[in-house]
Amino acid sequence: MTVNLKKLWKNEYVQTAVVIGLIALVVFGVWYGSQLVLNTPYPALAVISGSMCIPQNDRCDGWSHPFDHTLHIGDLIIVQGVNPKDLNADYPNSDIIVFHDPRNPDELIVHRIAAEEERNGVLYFYTKGDGNGIHKWPSQPSTAEYDPWGEVSQDLVVGKVVMRIPWVGHLVLFMRNSVGLPIIIALIILIVIIEFVVPLLRGKKQSEQPEKTQQQP
């Protein structure tokens, strides 16, 4: 049986399939492992809104000032699940949190805590985008500049932002695009064809050539 396994392993198609399987295993392992370590079902997210960006020189594109204290469209943020009571609500040094939109729980929002209130043992947060309103971060906003959905219950909080990686999120946004996903799928199909189909056809063609040679008188 060992001999058969060694012979099977020498097959380049088997080796390629094993490598692809290992890559998939690593990707899924990292994703689910990070969920466990960071204690949240959303350990990494791409920023899709410019509400947390503070414009500089009338630009807020993430390319002109990628490492400033702000979030840009296309940033990849790392999120950590926390006890809501441990969140820092001391604006302007308060935490940036990820939470479900109170009006649409299926949508996630990334904004900074502007104030908090406790009622009957439950925390409620008032939030604001750093780049929204007249008083942009770190200026103290008025209550009228808080997010229009009002208070955010602690039960809606997914976690807080602990790290941002500039530009990487553009790949995620590209895949979500109606054009991007088909392109990724087409590339995967192309790789499979190059790795499996083309060598198979070449091998079949080479095996047919000796047979034709033997048939000639």
BALOBA-1460 file (C-alpha; in Angstrom, 3 decimals):
// residues 217
<rec num="1" residu="m" x="0.000" y="0.000" z="0.000"/>
<rec num="2" residu="t" x="2.911" y="2.339" z="0.785"/>
<rec num="3" residu="v" x="4.304" y="1.758" z="-2.707"/>
<rec num="4" residu="n" x="0.961" y="2.655" z="-4.264"/>
<rec num="5" residu="l" x="0.768" y="5.851" z="-2.214"/>
<rec num="6" residu="k" x="4.282" y="6.872" z="-3.277"/>
<rec num="7" residu="k" x="3.415" y="6.183" z="-6.894"/>
<rec num="8" residu="l" x="0.204" y="8.177" z="-6.541"/>
<rec num="9" residu="w" x="2.054" y="11.090" z="-4.939"/>
<rec num="10" residu="k" x="4.440" y="11.280" z="-7.914"/>
<rec num="11" residu="n" x="1.467" y="12.113" z="-10.125"/>
<rec num="12" residu="e" x="1.610" y="15.866" z="-10.801"/>
<rec num="13" residu="y" x="-2.186" y="16.152" z="-10.848"/>
<rec num="14" residu="v" x="-2.396" y="14.699" z="-7.356"/>
<rec num="15" residu="q" x="0.320" y="17.068" z="-6.143"/>
<rec num="16" residu="t" x="-1.504" y="20.074" z="-7.607"/>
<rec num="17" residu="a" x="-4.805" y="18.983" z="-6.061"/>
<rec num="18" residu="v" x="-3.135" y="18.551" z="-2.662"/>
<rec num="19" residu="v" x="-1.558" y="22.023" z="-2.876"/>
<rec num="20" residu="i" x="-4.908" y="23.606" z="-3.775"/>
<rec num="21" residu="g" x="-6.538" y="21.739" z="-0.900"/>
<rec num="22" residu="l" x="-3.873" y="22.910" z="1.540"/>
<rec num="23" residu="i" x="-4.283" y="26.522" z="0.412"/>
<rec num="24" residu="a" x="-8.057" y="26.290" z="0.919"/>
<rec num="25" residu="l" x="-7.494" y="24.685" z="4.329"/>
<rec num="26" residu="v" x="-5.128" y="27.470" z="5.401"/>
<rec num="27" residu="v" x="-7.527" y="30.198" z="4.221"/>
<rec num="28" residu="f" x="-10.526" y="28.718" z="6.037"/>
<rec num="29" residu="g" x="-8.359" y="27.895" z="9.051"/>
<rec num="30" residu="v" x="-7.131" y="31.468" z="9.349"/>
<rec num="31" residu="w" x="-10.659" y="32.843" z="8.970"/>
<rec num="32" residu="y" x="-12.324" y="30.595" z="11.537"/>
<rec num="33" residu="g" x="-9.274" y="30.717" z="13.778"/>
<rec num="34" residu="s" x="-9.354" y="34.518" z="13.810"/>
<rec num="35" residu="q" x="-13.050" y="34.402" z="14.699"/>
<rec num="36" residu="l" x="-12.153" y="32.321" z="17.733"/>
<rec num="37" residu="v" x="-9.129" y="34.390" z="18.762"/>
<rec num="38" residu="l" x="-10.783" y="37.794" z="18.246"/>
<rec num="39" residu="n" x="-14.102" y="36.629" z="19.721"/>
<rec num="40" residu="t" x="-16.278" y="37.950" z="16.895"/>
<rec num="41" residu="p" x="-17.947" y="36.528" z="13.768"/>
<rec num="42" residu="y" x="-16.559" y="39.509" z="11.819"/>
<rec num="43" residu="p" x="-12.797" y="39.577" z="12.534"/>
<rec num="44" residu="a" x="-11.938" y="41.439" z="9.315"/>
<rec num="45" residu="l" x="-14.032" y="43.857" z="7.270"/>
<rec num="46" residu="a" x="-13.507" y="46.165" z="4.306"/>
<rec num="47" residu="v" x="-14.455" y="49.818" z="4.760"/>
<rec num="48" residu="i" x="-17.060" y="50.737" z="2.141"/>
<rec num="49" residu="s" x="-17.980" y="54.250" z="3.333"/>
<rec num="50" residu="g" x="-16.024" y="57.488" z="3.614"/>
<rec num="51" residu="s" x="-17.894" y="58.686" z="6.709"/>
<rec num="52" residu="m" x="-14.905" y="57.971" z="8.977"/>
<rec num="53" residu="c" x="-12.423" y="59.840" z="6.783"/>
<rec num="54" residu="i" x="-11.242" y="63.338" z="7.627"/>
<rec num="55" residu="p" x="-10.445" y="65.129" z="4.342"/>
<rec num="56" residu="q" x="-6.973" y="66.599" z="3.928"/>
<rec num="57" residu="n" x="-6.362" y="69.046" z="1.092"/>
<rec num="58" residu="d" x="-9.918" y="68.306" z="-0.015"/>
<rec num="59" residu="r" x="-8.989" y="64.656" z="-0.543"/>
<rec num="60" residu="c" x="-10.157" y="61.596" z="1.304"/>
<rec num="61" residu="d" x="-9.129" y="58.785" z="-0.991"/>
<rec num="62" residu="g" x="-6.835" y="56.685" z="1.199"/>
<rec num="63" residu="w" x="-3.965" y="57.029" z="-1.249"/>
<rec num="64" residu="s" x="-2.796" y="60.561" z="-0.444"/>
<rec num="65" residu="h" x="-2.635" y="60.050" z="3.354"/>
<rec num="66" residu="p" x="-3.101" y="56.314" z="4.029"/>
<rec num="67" residu="f" x="-1.540" y="56.115" z="7.491"/>
<rec num="68" residu="d" x="-3.307" y="59.002" z="9.225"/>
<rec num="69" residu="h" x="-5.725" y="58.536" z="12.104"/>
<rec num="70" residu="t" x="-8.757" y="57.933" z="9.935"/>
<rec num="71" residu="l" x="-10.538" y="55.218" z="7.969"/>
<rec num="72" residu="h" x="-10.731" y="55.254" z="4.184"/>
<rec num="73" residu="i" x="-12.757" y="53.363" z="1.636"/>
<rec num="74" residu="g" x="-10.739" y="50.247" z="0.844"/>
<rec num="75" residu="d" x="-9.124" y="49.882" z="4.263"/>
<rec num="76" residu="l" x="-9.178" y="46.441" z="5.840"/>
<rec num="77" residu="i" x="-10.055" y="46.710" z="9.528"/>
<rec num="78" residu="i" x="-9.405" y="44.097" z="12.209"/>
<rec num="79" residu="v" x="-12.244" y="43.812" z="14.707"/>
<rec num="80" residu="q" x="-12.077" y="42.411" z="18.236"/>
<rec num="81" residu="g" x="-15.112" y="41.351" z="20.215"/>
<rec num="82" residu="v" x="-15.252" y="42.993" z="23.655"/>
<rec num="83" residu="n" x="-17.501" y="43.356" z="26.649"/>
<rec num="84" residu="p" x="-19.529" y="46.542" z="25.941"/>
<rec num="85" residu="k" x="-18.755" y="47.734" z="29.473"/>
<rec num="86" residu="d" x="-15.058" y="47.774" z="28.585"/>
<rec num="87" residu="l" x="-15.523" y="50.112" z="25.625"/>
<rec num="88" residu="n" x="-13.987" y="53.568" z="25.889"/>
<rec num="89" residu="a" x="-16.655" y="56.251" z="25.427"/>
<rec num="90" residu="d" x="-14.391" y="59.191" z="26.347"/>
<rec num="91" residu="y" x="-14.577" y="61.228" z="23.139"/>
<rec num="92" residu="p" x="-12.361" y="62.109" z="21.223"/>
<rec num="93" residu="n" x="-10.236" y="59.167" z="22.405"/>
<rec num="94" residu="s" x="-13.225" y="56.826" z="22.339"/>
<rec num="95" residu="d" x="-13.285" y="53.484" z="20.554"/>
<rec num="96" residu="i" x="-14.333" y="52.989" z="16.964"/>
<rec num="97" residu="i" x="-16.936" y="50.235" z="17.033"/>
<rec num="98" residu="v" x="-18.631" y="47.940" z="14.535"/>
<rec num="99" residu="f" x="-22.341" y="47.473" z="15.109"/>
<rec num="100" residu="h" x="-25.550" y="46.420" z="13.405"/>
<rec num="101" residu="d" x="-27.589" y="49.302" z="12.042"/>
<rec num="102" residu="p" x="-30.592" y="49.699" z="14.403"/>
<rec num="103" residu="r" x="-32.780" y="50.367" z="11.348"/>
<rec num="104" residu="n" x="-31.437" y="47.427" z="9.358"/>
<rec num="105" residu="p" x="-29.750" y="44.722" z="11.482"/>
<rec num="106" residu="d" x="-28.324" y="43.046" z="8.364"/>
<rec num="107" residu="e" x="-26.065" y="46.046" z="7.717"/>
<rec num="108" residu="l" x="-22.834" y="46.715" z="9.628"/>
<rec num="109" residu="i" x="-21.630" y="50.229" z="10.427"/>
<rec num="110" residu="v" x="-18.202" y="51.419" z="11.596"/>
<rec num="111" residu="h" x="-18.398" y="54.663" z="13.603"/>
<rec num="112" residu="r" x="-16.849" y="56.182" z="16.721"/>
<rec num="113" residu="i" x="-18.570" y="56.330" z="20.099"/>
<rec num="114" residu="a" x="-19.533" y="59.932" z="20.802"/>
<rec num="115" residu="a" x="-21.338" y="59.316" z="24.108"/>
<rec num="116" residu="e" x="-22.895" y="56.533" z="26.147"/>
<rec num="117" residu="e" x="-25.852" y="56.148" z="28.468"/>
<rec num="118" residu="e" x="-26.863" y="53.351" z="30.830"/>
<rec num="119" residu="r" x="-30.471" y="52.500" z="31.538"/>
<rec num="120" residu="n" x="-31.640" y="49.532" z="33.598"/>
<rec num="121" residu="g" x="-28.203" y="47.969" z="33.394"/>
<rec num="122" residu="v" x="-28.062" y="48.199" z="29.572"/>
<rec num="123" residu="l" x="-25.575" y="50.423" z="27.769"/>
<rec num="124" residu="y" x="-26.648" y="52.577" z="24.840"/>
<rec num="125" residu="f" x="-24.095" y="54.283" z="22.600"/>
<rec num="126" residu="y" x="-24.418" y="57.403" z="20.518"/>
<rec num="127" residu="t" x="-22.118" y="57.310" z="17.527"/>
<rec num="128" residu="k" x="-20.721" y="59.577" z="14.837"/>
<rec num="129" residu="g" x="-18.567" y="59.282" z="11.738"/>
<rec num="130" residu="d" x="-15.288" y="61.172" z="12.215"/>
<rec num="131" residu="g" x="-15.762" y="62.965" z="8.889"/>
<rec num="132" residu="n" x="-19.473" y="63.725" z="9.296"/>
<rec num="133" residu="g" x="-20.997" y="67.018" z="10.395"/>
<rec num="134" residu="i" x="-19.421" y="70.426" z="10.879"/>
<rec num="135" residu="h" x="-17.339" y="69.407" z="13.905"/>
<rec num="136" residu="k" x="-15.054" y="66.696" z="12.578"/>
<rec num="137" residu="w" x="-12.908" y="64.555" z="14.843"/>
<rec num="138" residu="p" x="-11.334" y="65.462" z="17.261"/>
<rec num="139" residu="s" x="-13.603" y="68.505" z="17.741"/>
<rec num="140" residu="q" x="-16.455" y="67.909" z="20.167"/>
<rec num="141" residu="p" x="-19.676" y="67.399" z="18.169"/>
<rec num="142" residu="s" x="-23.086" y="68.670" z="19.149"/>
<rec num="143" residu="t" x="-25.804" y="66.142" z="19.928"/>
<rec num="144" residu="a" x="-27.497" y="67.166" z="16.677"/>
<rec num="145" residu="e" x="-24.469" y="65.755" z="14.822"/>
<rec num="146" residu="y" x="-24.823" y="62.281" z="16.288"/>
<rec num="147" residu="d" x="-25.840" y="59.545" z="13.874"/>
<rec num="148" residu="p" x="-29.513" y="59.859" z="12.820"/>
<rec num="149" residu="w" x="-30.480" y="56.351" z="13.951"/>
<rec num="150" residu="g" x="-30.062" y="57.452" z="17.562"/>
<rec num="151" residu="e" x="-28.889" y="55.116" z="20.290"/>
<rec num="152" residu="v" x="-27.165" y="51.819" z="19.651"/>
<rec num="153" residu="s" x="-27.916" y="49.095" z="22.186"/>
<rec num="154" residu="q" x="-24.971" y="47.085" z="23.511"/>
<rec num="155" residu="d" x="-26.605" y="43.994" z="21.985"/>
<rec num="156" residu="l" x="-25.967" y="45.423" z="18.507"/>
<rec num="157" residu="v" x="-22.222" y="45.909" z="19.039"/>
<rec num="158" residu="v" x="-20.034" y="43.432" z="17.146"/>
<rec num="159" residu="g" x="-16.680" y="44.667" z="18.451"/>
<rec num="160" residu="k" x="-14.146" y="47.465" z="18.257"/>
<rec num="161" residu="v" x="-11.565" y="48.295" z="15.599"/>
<rec num="162" residu="v" x="-8.071" y="47.380" z="16.803"/>
<rec num="163" residu="m" x="-6.142" y="47.713" z="13.538"/>
<rec num="164" residu="r" x="-6.472" y="49.078" z="10.022"/>
<rec num="165" residu="i" x="-4.565" y="47.914" z="6.955"/>
<rec num="166" residu="p" x="-4.599" y="50.477" z="4.125"/>
<rec num="167" residu="w" x="-5.704" y="49.499" z="0.589"/>
<rec num="168" residu="v" x="-6.057" y="45.725" z="1.174"/>
<rec num="169" residu="g" x="-9.823" y="46.028" z="1.484"/>
<rec num="170" residu="h" x="-10.011" y="47.144" z="-2.164"/>
<rec num="171" residu="l" x="-9.554" y="43.484" z="-3.152"/>
<rec num="172" residu="v" x="-12.598" y="42.526" z="-1.060"/>
<rec num="173" residu="l" x="-14.620" y="45.366" z="-2.565"/>
<rec num="174" residu="f" x="-13.511" y="44.316" z="-6.046"/>
<rec num="175" residu="m" x="-14.761" y="40.785" z="-5.421"/>
<rec num="176" residu="r" x="-18.105" y="42.150" z="-4.236"/>
<rec num="177" residu="n" x="-18.419" y="44.138" z="-7.444"/>
<rec num="178" residu="s" x="-20.676" y="42.690" z="-10.164"/>
<rec num="179" residu="v" x="-17.642" y="42.599" z="-12.479"/>
<rec num="180" residu="g" x="-14.992" y="41.597" z="-9.961"/>
<rec num="181" residu="l" x="-16.443" y="38.255" z="-8.862"/>
<rec num="182" residu="p" x="-16.842" y="36.874" z="-12.417"/>
<rec num="183" residu="i" x="-13.242" y="37.878" z="-13.149"/>
<rec num="184" residu="i" x="-11.990" y="35.999" z="-10.075"/>
<rec num="185" residu="i" x="-14.034" y="32.928" z="-11.055"/>
<rec num="186" residu="a" x="-12.698" y="33.136" z="-14.627"/>
<rec num="187" residu="l" x="-9.116" y="33.278" z="-13.323"/>
<rec num="188" residu="i" x="-9.699" y="30.201" z="-11.154"/>
<rec num="189" residu="i" x="-11.130" y="28.311" z="-14.136"/>
<rec num="190" residu="l" x="-8.160" y="29.410" z="-16.254"/>
<rec num="191" residu="i" x="-5.710" y="28.130" z="-13.633"/>
<rec num="192" residu="v" x="-7.514" y="24.774" z="-13.495"/>
<rec num="193" residu="i" x="-7.369" y="24.495" z="-17.298"/>
<rec num="194" residu="i" x="-3.647" y="25.313" z="-17.388"/>
<rec num="195" residu="e" x="-2.794" y="22.963" z="-14.523"/>
<rec num="196" residu="f" x="-4.988" y="19.986" z="-15.439"/>
<rec num="197" residu="v" x="-6.599" y="20.074" z="-18.874"/>
<rec num="198" residu="v" x="-3.643" y="21.261" z="-20.976"/>
<rec num="199" residu="p" x="-1.129" y="18.717" z="-19.561"/>
<rec num="200" residu="l" x="-3.752" y="15.961" z="-19.956"/>
<rec num="201" residu="l" x="-4.287" y="16.801" z="-23.634"/>
<rec num="202" residu="r" x="-0.553" y="16.973" z="-24.241"/>
<rec num="203" residu="g" x="-0.024" y="13.578" z="-22.624"/>
<rec num="204" residu="k" x="-2.825" y="12.066" z="-24.698"/>
<rec num="205" residu="k" x="-1.382" y="13.502" z="-27.909"/>
<rec num="206" residu="q" x="2.118" y="12.195" z="-27.138"/>
<rec num="207" residu="s" x="0.755" y="8.701" z="-26.401"/>
<rec num="208" residu="e" x="-1.084" y="8.625" z="-29.735"/>
<rec num="209" residu="q" x="2.013" y="9.508" z="-31.770"/>
<rec num="210" residu="p" x="3.933" y="6.226" z="-31.091"/>
<rec num="211" residu="e" x="0.812" y="4.216" z="-32.012"/>
<rec num="212" residu="k" x="0.613" y="5.947" z="-35.404"/>
<rec num="213" residu="t" x="4.343" y="5.327" z="-35.964"/>
<rec num="214" residu="q" x="3.954" y="1.607" z="-35.264"/>
<rec num="215" residu="q" x="1.045" y="1.325" z="-37.690"/>
<rec num="216" residu="q" x="3.092" y="2.674" z="-40.631"/>
<rec num="217" residu="p" x="4.474" y="-0.129" z="-42.949"/>
